Each structure stands twice: as C-alpha cells, then as structure tokens.
Amino acid sequence: MRTTYRSLFRIPEFTPLFLTSGAQVAAQTMSGLALGTLVYRATDSPLLSALSMFGPSLAQVLGATTLLSAADRLPPRATMTGTALVFAAGTALLALPAPLWTLFALVLALGLVASLGGGVRWGLLNEILPKDGYILGRSVFNMMNGVTQIAGYAAGGVLIALLSPRGTLLTAAALYATAAAVARLTLTARPPRSAGRPSIRATWHTNRTLLSSGPRRHLYLALWLPNGLIVGCESLYVSYAPEHAGLLFACAALGMLTGDVAVARLAGPALRARLGVPLLLLLAAPYLLFAFHPRPSLAAALAALASVGFGASLLQQERLMALTPPELAGHALGLHSSGMLTAQGVCAALAGATAQLTSPAAATAAMAAASTAVTLVLARSLRPTNPRPSAPTPPGAPGAPTAPRTG
C-alpha cells in the first residue's frame, strides 16, 4: 500500500512524535529570536547576536564525538522527555539577569544536550515508518518546522514587543516543558535499537564506519556545508534589519516549507535524483543580491526564494538511509544533525565576524558565494548513481546490533 500524508497519521506513534517535535521547534524559534534580540540590544554586536542564536550548534561537534552512540542505545521516550526538561530549565535560566559569559556558557551546554536529541528523534521516526515512508514522513516534519517557525517568529516578535525578550524566554521554557509532558504521556516505551552501553569508543567507531564510505562521506559534506553557510546568512537577519528580523525569518521558513512540499509530493523518483545540486545552488543564489542592500521587503522575498533550496536535504537524507544499515540509522541521522548544526554554528560565527569587519549585507553575499563554490566542488560526487547497500556492521563490533529491532 502506498504511503500518503494521511496514512502517516494513522501510524500509532507518528502523531505523538510529531506533536512533541512541534512544541520543541516553537520553543526553539521563540527563544532564539528573543535571545538574539536581548544580546544585540545589550552589545550592538552582529557577531554576539549571531552566536547567541546559533551558538548551541557549536557544541554539536563535541556531542557528535562523545554522545551519539547513545542515540541507538537509550530508550527513545525517556531520552526525549529528559532532553526537553533540560531545555525547559536551561531556557528559564537564560531569562534571568546574568553576565554575558554566563549566558553563552549555558547556551553551549544546551547545545551539547541537543546533539543527542536529533539522533534519538530521527532514529525513532525511521523505526516507526515503513521503508518507503521516510522521505514523506521527514517532509511532514520539515513542513511542520516551516509552519511552526513562521508562527513562532511572528509570535516571538509580538511577545518581545509585549513582554520583553526575557518574558519571551520564559514562554519558550513553558513550551519545552509541554513537549516533555507530551513525550512522556503519549509515546510508547520502546527498548533501545541496539544493546550495550553508550561510550565514546562506540561513538568514534561508528563515526569512522559511516564516514569510511566515499558516497556517504560526500553526502554528509553536502548536508553540512552549503546548508551551514546559508544559515550563516540567516544569522545576520537581526543585524541586517533589526525591526524586520521576524519577517525575514518567517519568509525563509515559508520558502523551506514550499521546497519540502515540492520535493516530497510533486517530484517523482527519477526527477528527485537530478534535483539535488540545482536546489543547493538555488539555496545560495538569491543571497548574492544582498550585496546591493535590498530593502527589507525585497530581502524577505529573496530569503523565501532561497529557502526553497533546503528541499535538497530531503533528497540527501533519503539517499543516506539507502546507504546505511538499519541498526545504525539513529547514529547516522544523529551524525547528520550534529554535523549540520555544528556547521551552522561555525558559519554563524564566521558570518558575524565578517559582518563586524564589513557590513551585514556584504557578509551575507560572501557566505552565499562560499556556499555556491562548495556546491560546485561537490557536484560531481553527488551525481545520480545506483549505489549498492552498505554491508551490515560485523557482529560484535561497537555499534552492531545485539538485540532484535522492534517496530
């Protein structure tokens, strides 16, 4: 039976996971905008504003090298509940008056916790969906992310005006607590996908296994770098147009939503195989025009057009899952998520530093040019092929399954 959007919501655990993720995305969106605004008002620094919004991503590289083996070795429900509660407490602490270095230390600590969350969430999604359902299911989550971000940035802008940035952070903390409650009360208590204790050694071994394959390695680079450089552009919205940053973020989210719908529903398998590189080029091209300092309304339209290119990520994830043994799905998707967020954090810092030395408009165009160059370098290795599935991990090796997979 063909998987459809409607049939996804008849899968017992899909809806609870969808609702849990939606509450977390709303909280993350509102808290990021509030914290970026708070820091920019206090420092008048594009660099510090960008780091406050995307700094948690910098901690992802540490999590990717230490914690990712836990993505397949911890119970999904308990892990998702625990990480949401940590974010609720941490976001509430961010709302308290504190020195700037304390805020950034807390932001980085939350980023370390977040490095585990992506692998657990997407590994569970891959587990509960039929084999042909991952790209459609992930597109539903991406569409939810887009709609939630549009609403979250709009609501965040209103709440900042009405309650102040600190009041908005407390609202986001309440949303994280809601996500924890939804996860605990509605998700099924599933066992881990793999037995054994999480460890740094197991994490490193599986990372090496995943990155030792040339096709997988090139996919990871395509998932991390062009995307990260464009998020560097987005990190400058607050400093580029302080009074219209919410509009730019909302329009970018709308463009991402459009791209995901087009890729998942309108493009057949043969067309999807050829769309990856063109979409990555679209992701960067409109931002080149920021060199001409477009007014906020035009800048918002350019951001929406560019963000259609984020649909490339769905295609690359589908191919990544085809190249990865099922028992490593959570780790593989966690490595994708952590690496992507790390690249986003690094690129946000680079964009902020460039804007500090030049201007937000010039830095945006420079990051777009870099993204275009990276895509062109990777283009040859991303051409459609008929890859053979990867061999399963040898029994007994770190990361190998020692218990039956459920679901």
Rosetta blueprint (number, residue, H / E / L):
1 M L
2 R L
3 T L
4 T L
5 Y H
6 R H
7 S H
8 L H
9 F L
10 R L
11 I L
12 P L
13 E L
14 F H
15 T H
16 P H
17 L H
18 F H
19 L H
20 T H
21 S H
22 G H
23 A H
24 Q H
25 V H
26 A H
27 A H
28 Q H
29 T H
30 M H
31 S H
32 G H
33 L H
34 A H
35 L H
36 G H
37 T H
38 L H
39 V H
40 Y H
41 R H
42 A H
43 T H
44 D L
45 S L
46 P H
47 L H
48 L H
49 S H
50 A H
51 L H
52 S H
53 M H
54 F H
55 G H
56 P H
57 S H
58 L H
59 A H
60 Q H
61 V H
62 L H
63 G H
64 A H
65 T H
66 T H
67 L L
68 L H
69 S H
70 A H
71 A H
72 D H
73 R L
74 L L
75 P L
76 P H
77 R H
78 A H
79 T H
80 M H
81 T H
82 G H
83 T H
84 A H
85 L H
86 V H
87 F H
88 A H
89 A H
90 G H
91 T H
92 A H
93 L H
94 L H
95 A L
96 L L
97 P L
98 A L
99 P L
100 L H
101 W H
102 T H
103 L H
104 F H
105 A H
106 L H
107 V H
108 L H
109 A H
110 L H
111 G H
112 L H
113 V H
114 A H
115 S H
116 L H
117 G H
118 G H
119 G H
120 V H
121 R H
122 W H
123 G H
124 L H
125 L H
126 N H
127 E H
128 I H
129 L L
130 P L
131 K H
132 D H
133 G H
134 Y H
135 I H
136 L H
137 G H
138 R H
139 S H
140 V H
141 F H
142 N H
143 M H
144 M H
145 N H
146 G H
147 V H
148 T H
149 Q H
150 I H
151 A H
152 G H
153 Y H
154 A H
155 A H
156 G H
157 G H
158 V H
159 L H
160 I H
161 A H
162 L H
163 L H
164 S L
165 P H
166 R H
167 G H
168 T H
169 L H
170 L H
171 T H
172 A H
173 A H
174 A H
175 L H
176 Y H
177 A H
178 T H
179 A H
180 A H
181 A H
182 V H
183 A H
184 R H
185 L H
186 T H
187 L L
188 T L
189 A L
190 R L
191 P L
192 P L
193 R L
194 S L
195 A L
196 G L
197 R L
198 P L
199 S L
200 I H
201 R H
202 A H
203 T H
204 W H
205 H H
206 T H
207 N H
208 R H
209 T H
210 L H
211 L H
212 S L
213 S L
214 G H
215 P H
216 R H
217 R H
218 H H
219 L H
220 Y H
221 L H
222 A H
223 L H
224 W H
225 L H
226 P H
227 N H
228 G H
229 L H
230 I H
231 V H
232 G H
233 C H
234 E H
235 S L
236 L L
237 Y H
238 V H
239 S H
240 Y H
241 A L
242 P L
243 E L
244 H L
245 A H
246 G H
247 L H
248 L H
249 F H
250 A H
251 C H
252 A H
253 A H
254 L H
255 G H
256 M H
257 L H
258 T H
259 G H
260 D H
261 V H
262 A H
263 V H
264 A H
265 R H
266 L H
267 A L
268 G L
269 P H
270 A H
271 L H
272 R H
273 A H
274 R H
275 L H
276 G H
277 V H
278 P H
279 L H
280 L H
281 L H
282 L H
283 L H
284 A H
285 A H
286 P H
287 Y H
288 L H
289 L H
290 F H
291 A H
292 F H
293 H L
294 P L
295 R L
296 P H
297 S H
298 L H
299 A H
300 A H
301 A H
302 L H
303 A H
304 A H
305 L H
306 A H
307 S H
308 V H
309 G H
310 F H
311 G H
312 A H
313 S H
314 L H
315 L H
316 Q H
317 Q H
318 E H
319 R H
320 L H
321 M H
322 A H
323 L L
324 T L
325 P L
326 P H
327 E H
328 L H
329 A H
330 G H
331 H H
332 A H
333 L H
334 G H
335 L H
336 H H
337 S H
338 S H
339 G H
340 M H
341 L H
342 T H
343 A H
344 Q H
345 G H
346 V H
347 C H
348 A H
349 A H
350 L H
351 A H
352 G H
353 A H
354 T H
355 A H
356 Q H
357 L H
358 T L
359 S L
360 P H
361 A H
362 A H
363 A H
364 T H
365 A H
366 A H
367 M H
368 A H
369 A H
370 A H
371 S H
372 T H
373 A H
374 V H
375 T H
376 L H
377 V H
378 L H
379 A H
380 R H
381 S H
382 L H
383 R L
384 P L
385 T L
386 N L
387 P L
388 R L
389 P L
390 S L
391 A L
392 P L
393 T L
394 P L
395 P L
396 G L
397 A L
398 P L
399 G L
400 A L
401 P L
402 T L
403 A L
404 P L
405 R L
406 T L
407 G L
